[in-house]
Every structure is written in C-alpha cells, then in structure tokens.
Amino acid sequence: MITTVERRYSLDEYRAIEEKAEGRNEYHDGEIVPMPGGSLNHSRIGSNIFAFLKFLLRDSKFEPINSDLRLWIPEYKRGLYPDVMVFDGEPQLNENRSDEVLNPTVIIELLSPSTADYDRKGKFRMYRSISSFCEYLLVEQDEIFI
C-alpha cells in the first residue's frame, strides 16, 4: 500500500507563494487551497454590491472593501477572501502585513454551487470568532435571493 503525505506550509511560506501566484489561494492551517475562478454573474453581483455600499456609506465611518484583501482569522489559522467586507472605521491590518485585515463588521459572500455549503457552515463558524463581526450576508448568484 502506498500512501502520500500532504505537504504542510508555514504561514510565511504561504504568504511568499501568494505574493507571486497568478490566482488566489486560501490558507487553511498549513494547507494551501486554490480558489475557484468566479463566473461573470459572480463578478457583476460582487461589483454591484461593492459599488452600492461605497455610495451608500460614503459619508459615514464605515468602509467597504472588495475581495482583494485577505481576511486573517487567528483562532483558526485561516486566510480567506470574502467577496465584500465592511469595516467600522479603519481596517486593522495584521502585524507587518498590508494585505491582511482582521476586523470586518460585515462579511458578504456570493454563493456558488461548489462553495455554498462551506460558506453557510464552515466559514460562518470561523467568521463568528472575529470580535468585530456583526452581520453575515449570503447572496445567491443564480436567483434573486439574499
């Protein structure tokens, strides 16, 4: 019987890989998980939500951020890319990082068939460990449903 050993990556190794990667990858406590590419519908909906929030919150202390920034969840040692995050005031960056944030108030995920279950259960459990987290919005991209 042949067994293979999965390679575990340190957080520093992951960050070095991610800085050079053409696509995005999530970090799951030592495992690097490639993110699937989004659909045109996914991109349009995410852009529209971000633009709407940017306009709506323009004169407030709240700031929406698109999916370019990684959310670091220390309790679970996870680096994730929510579709949209909203911050109450200035986003808090992870130590010595300009690409990882720690303190979203609102997290918005666009559901796709391949990730919907994970978004509803696994990610929600992790997001609840963030002390600043207040609201989680799940948006269906294939039907009119929030």
C-alpha positions as CSV (number, residue, x, y, z in Angstrom):
1,M,0.0,0.0,0.0
2,I,1.4,3.4,-1.0
3,T,0.5,6.5,1.0
4,T,1.2,10.1,0.2
5,V,1.9,12.7,2.7
6,E,0.3,16.1,2.2
7,R,2.7,18.9,2.4
8,R,2.1,21.4,5.2
9,Y,3.1,25.0,4.6
10,S,4.1,27.6,7.2
11,L,2.3,30.9,7.1
12,D,5.4,32.6,5.8
13,E,5.7,30.0,3.0
14,Y,2.1,30.6,2.1
15,R,2.4,34.3,2.0
16,A,5.5,34.1,-0.2
17,I,3.6,31.8,-2.6
18,E,0.5,34.0,-2.6
19,E,2.6,37.2,-3.4
20,K,3.7,35.5,-6.6
21,A,0.7,33.5,-7.5
22,E,-1.4,34.3,-10.6
23,G,-4.6,33.1,-8.9
24,R,-5.7,33.4,-5.3
25,N,-5.3,30.7,-2.7
26,E,-6.7,30.4,0.8
27,Y,-4.6,29.3,3.8
28,H,-6.2,26.6,5.9
29,D,-3.9,25.9,8.9
30,G,-0.9,24.7,6.8
31,E,-2.8,23.7,3.7
32,I,-2.9,25.9,0.6
33,V,-6.3,25.7,-1.1
34,P,-6.7,27.2,-4.6
35,M,-9.8,29.3,-5.0
36,P,-12.0,28.6,-8.0
37,G,-12.4,31.3,-10.6
38,G,-15.7,33.3,-10.4
39,S,-18.3,33.5,-13.1
40,L,-19.4,36.6,-15.0
41,N,-22.5,36.7,-12.9
42,H,-20.5,36.4,-9.7
43,S,-18.2,39.3,-10.7
44,R,-21.1,41.5,-11.7
45,I,-23.0,41.0,-8.5
46,G,-19.9,41.4,-6.3
47,S,-19.0,44.7,-8.1
48,N,-22.6,46.0,-7.8
49,I,-22.8,45.2,-4.1
50,F,-19.4,46.9,-3.5
51,A,-20.3,50.0,-5.6
52,F,-23.7,50.3,-3.9
53,L,-22.1,50.1,-0.4
54,K,-19.3,52.5,-1.4
55,F,-22.0,55.0,-2.4
56,L,-24.3,54.4,0.5
57,L,-21.6,54.6,3.1
58,R,-19.6,57.5,1.6
59,D,-20.3,60.0,4.4
60,S,-20.0,57.5,7.2
61,K,-17.2,55.9,9.2
62,F,-17.9,52.6,7.5
63,E,-15.8,51.4,4.6
64,P,-16.5,48.6,2.2
65,I,-13.5,46.6,0.8
66,N,-13.7,44.2,-2.2
67,S,-12.2,40.8,-2.3
68,D,-8.6,41.9,-3.0
69,L,-7.7,41.8,0.7
70,R,-7.3,38.6,2.7
71,L,-9.1,38.2,6.0
72,W,-6.9,36.6,8.6
73,I,-8.7,34.6,11.3
74,P,-6.1,33.9,14.0
75,E,-8.2,31.4,16.0
76,Y,-8.5,29.1,13.0
77,K,-5.2,30.0,11.3
78,R,-7.1,30.8,8.1
79,G,-6.5,33.3,5.4
80,L,-9.8,33.8,3.4
81,Y,-11.0,36.1,0.7
82,P,-14.6,37.2,1.4
83,D,-16.3,38.8,-1.6
84,V,-17.0,42.1,0.2
85,M,-16.2,43.2,3.8
86,V,-17.4,46.3,5.6
87,F,-15.3,47.9,8.3
88,D,-16.4,50.2,11.2
89,G,-13.6,52.8,10.9
90,E,-10.1,51.9,9.8
91,P,-9.4,48.3,8.8
92,Q,-6.9,46.8,11.2
93,L,-4.0,45.2,9.3
94,N,-2.3,42.0,10.5
95,E,1.1,42.5,12.0
96,N,3.6,43.7,9.4
97,R,1.1,43.0,6.5
98,S,-0.6,45.3,4.1
99,D,-2.7,42.6,2.5
100,E,-4.4,41.0,5.5
101,V,-7.2,42.5,7.6
102,L,-8.5,41.4,11.0
103,N,-11.6,43.3,11.9
104,P,-14.6,43.3,9.5
105,T,-18.0,44.2,10.9
106,V,-20.0,42.8,7.9
107,I,-18.9,40.0,5.6
108,I,-20.7,39.3,2.3
109,E,-20.3,36.1,0.4
110,L,-21.7,35.3,-3.1
111,L,-22.8,31.7,-3.1
112,S,-21.8,29.3,-5.9
113,P,-22.8,25.7,-6.1
114,S,-19.3,24.4,-5.3
115,T,-18.8,26.6,-2.2
116,A,-22.3,27.3,-0.8
117,D,-22.2,24.6,1.9
118,Y,-18.8,25.7,3.1
119,D,-19.9,29.4,3.0
120,R,-23.0,28.6,5.0
121,K,-21.4,26.4,7.7
122,G,-17.6,26.3,7.9
123,K,-16.9,29.9,7.0
124,F,-19.7,31.2,9.2
125,R,-18.3,29.3,12.2
126,M,-14.9,30.9,11.6
127,Y,-16.3,34.4,11.0
128,R,-18.1,34.2,14.3
129,S,-14.7,34.0,16.1
130,I,-13.9,37.6,15.0
131,S,-14.8,40.0,17.8
132,S,-15.8,42.9,15.4
133,F,-18.1,40.6,13.3
134,C,-21.8,41.6,13.4
135,E,-23.5,40.6,10.2
136,Y,-23.1,37.9,7.5
137,L,-24.9,38.3,4.2
138,L,-25.1,35.4,1.8
139,V,-26.2,36.2,-1.8
140,E,-27.4,33.7,-4.3
141,Q,-25.9,34.5,-7.7
142,D,-28.3,32.3,-9.8
143,E,-31.6,33.5,-8.3
144,I,-33.0,36.7,-6.7
145,F,-32.4,35.7,-3.1
146,I,-30.4,37.2,-0.2
